[in-house]
Amino acid sequence: MTVREKDKKYIANTYNRFQPVLVSGSGAVVKDEDGKVYIDMGSGIGVNVFGYSDPEWAAAVAKQASLLQHTSNLYYTEPCVKLAEMLCAATGMDKVFFGNSGAEANECAVKVARKYAADNYGPERHVILTLSNSFHGRTLTTLSATGQEHYHELFQPLTPGFRHVCAGDMEGLERELKKGDVAALLMECVQGEGGVIPVDPEWALQAEQLLNEYGALLMIDEVQTGNGRTGALYAYMNYGLRPDVVTTAKGLGGGLPIGAALMSSKVSGVLGFGDHGSTFGGNPVACAGACSVIGRIDEKLLSEVRRKGKWLTEFFGALPGVRSVSGMGLMIGIQTKRPAGEIVRECVDNGVLCLTAKDRVRLLPPLTISDGEMKKAAEIIASAIGAY
Ligand SMILES: Cc1ncc(COP(=O)(O)O)c(C=O)c1O
């Protein structure tokens, strides 16, 4: 049996995969089992920020794997402490909880918000507001947080205590806050799965102020937008926001599973012994890889992300087959006249991997993609978009 046949037989049917069986990669380029090469403009959905098999990342991971691969959270280890220190130094946050995915990071944020509100105001203050069209994960609680009905339909009853507001609707937000039961707002600065839609910066700043007035927390989901993707270390920095909790994952690990909830000094004392935990959270190998990622996201790299993002936005914005281009940095959504799914399939045939988000072609290339690779990939995507 081929890999594809075995996958169909043994793997749960939750993924509708493209044809290539990928075997190796370097930088922005990945090779399939037949030796065909692809420029990857999706980087494993925003994970491989330094591309495939980045030597520095791979060396950090291999070194840690040969020293100590896992201990449990009953003991101290250095890589997770080092990573937490780096994250706090870079963001001004106070403490970090490590899990293994974006959904787990958001689960932690929800627990922090619920306990903070219960401790300070009483248990009736437990509602988490999220934005319509948001995406926060696939666990039942993060699915409940996700503001898109179609994810909810098959999995009732959901976790109670979530309500959704529209980005940009200040009156709607205040109406919800006035009910007196809101613990926090959790939101993405750029809605990734929702179609690469940035929230309005003015609204975001006003929302932060309003939340403060009502004693509710601002929690930013940086699972997709974080770790350099938008041209800042975290997207909230582009907005000038001062969140109480920041969640992140994906690019943080550079290719190994890790999630983190960063807590400001206001909430960093909320969780005590036994309130939360994870067998693998803070795993030394994942954290060693993440240290190598975070240690290299500097202003030079970020300005390159902004420059390349601007180039891609202008390039696609000028095509007749494109209705609009949205996004921030190297997180780009292209609204096309031809259906996005068809474009992405044709790109695979022509040696470029990219993604969709709702009705858009979504690009999340490695942050270190070369200009040559980026321009070559852009030409191939443009020809699939067509003239229309
Ligand atoms: C904004 C956002 N939050 C949370 C998640 C869930 O992350 P994970 O798949 O690592 O659980 C995602 C995944 O796409 C995401 O984009």
The ligand as an ORCA input file, in Angstrom:
! r2SCAN-3c Opt
* xyz 0 1
  C      -6.093     32.276     16.157
  C      -5.995     30.815     16.477
  N      -6.226     30.402     17.723
  C      -6.137     29.098     18.059
  C      -5.836     28.147     17.119
  C      -5.749     26.707     17.526
  O      -4.416     26.312     17.552
  P      -4.015     24.761     17.603
  O      -4.444     24.162     16.296
  O      -2.548     24.755     17.811
  O      -4.760     24.174     18.757
  C      -5.588     28.538     15.806
  C      -5.277     27.538     14.776
  O      -5.346     27.771     13.605
  C      -5.670     29.904     15.467
  O      -5.451     30.342     14.216
*
